[in-house]
Amino acid sequence: MTERPTERSIAGAISNGHERRASSARKPGTVRIAAVGDFHCGVDDVGLYRELFARVNEEADVLVLTGDLTRWGALNEFKVVVGELADVTVPVVAVLGNHDYESGEVEEGSRILRGRGVHLLCGDTFELNPIVGFAGVKGFMGGFGRGMLTPFGEPETKSFVKATLNEVHALEIALRRLSTPVRVAVLHYAPIAATIAGEPEAIHSYLGTDRLAEPLDRYGAAVAFHGHAHSGTLRGNTLGGVPVFNVSLPLLRKERPGAMYYIYDVGAPSGAAGAAPDAQKSMSIG
């Protein structure tokens, strides 16, 4: 299991891609992640994000997209997303969100993304290097704590919960499959209630489920990113202490106008091959 940073080692890290600060210097051996979701590209958004995404090449080693890449999941919108990413030269890791499923074009839309070189994770993994790997699923709804939906009663209810459990199982398998000492989880739906705080309580069960947190703790994820909750809270932790970040673009821009992504550094645990002495995971300002 990898080490986690203490609270004192953590600094804010919302970036608009325009500025580099002295505090953005990172320790040797770290990997810098830029993460964002819910930018909802429509057919009229050509060029809206292209320059901002291009700046990630100077700010990070990998770009993580946490779903709702499109507005309605139409093929023309997937093509707009690819165009907005045209100048990104670092690896791109992504999951899909509920909006990306709306038009029933997920299979072809996924081909469009993968054709551009996006590492689209649907229970899959991507190992950036021998130290840092990514496991991703969309996730699903289901609720949190005592409000969690259980598979009791009508077949429709049981089918709903089964869909959630299938996503949890896929995440578990993906995390277990990673051979890297640092495991990063990418989701669309929230795995903890803390990062949806601020959303109307009546819709909390539609924003995620803490069933998704169980694999994060069991397999010692270094960090998890999700989107979906536009009015939620930036940061929380699982019961096991895994840091979880809601990187929905509307939320990031509430925290910092003009923001485009969230910056987070991960490093090899002490003793790992290629690790700098005493390297640890930490966040830094981009």
Number of C-alpha atoms within 10 A of each C-alpha: 13 18 17 20 16 10 8 7 12 15 13 12 17 25 24 21 22 13 11 14 9 8 10 16 11 17 17 13 18 21 21 22 20 27 31 28 34 26 20 20 24 20 16 9 14 15 13 13 17 19 15 20 21 18 18 27 17 13 22 19 18 19 26 25 30 31 28 25 27 29 20 22 25 23 21 16 23 28 20 24 26 21 16 21 21 14 16 21 16 15 16 21 23 29 29 29 28 19 18 25 18 14 12 13 15 17 10 13 22 20 14 18 19 15 11 16 13 21 22 22 21 20 22 19 27 19 16 15 9 14 22 21 21 26 30 31 30 26 33 28 25 25 23 20 12 6 11 17 18 13 14 10 8 8 10 11 13 15 12 16 19 14 15 21 18 14 21 26 18 21 29 22 17 23 27 17 13 20 14 20 21 25 28 25 22 31 31 31 30 35 34 26 21 19 24 27 17 13 15 10 10 7 12 22 19 16 26 29 26 21 24 27 23 18 21 28 16 13 16 22 28 25 24 25 28 32 34 28 29 22 19 24 21 24 16 20 18 20 13 13 15 19 18 26 25 33 34 31 26 23 23 26 18 12 13 13 13 17 20 28 28 30 24 25 24 27 29 27 23 15 11 18 11 14 17 17 14 12 19 22 25 22 20 22 22 27
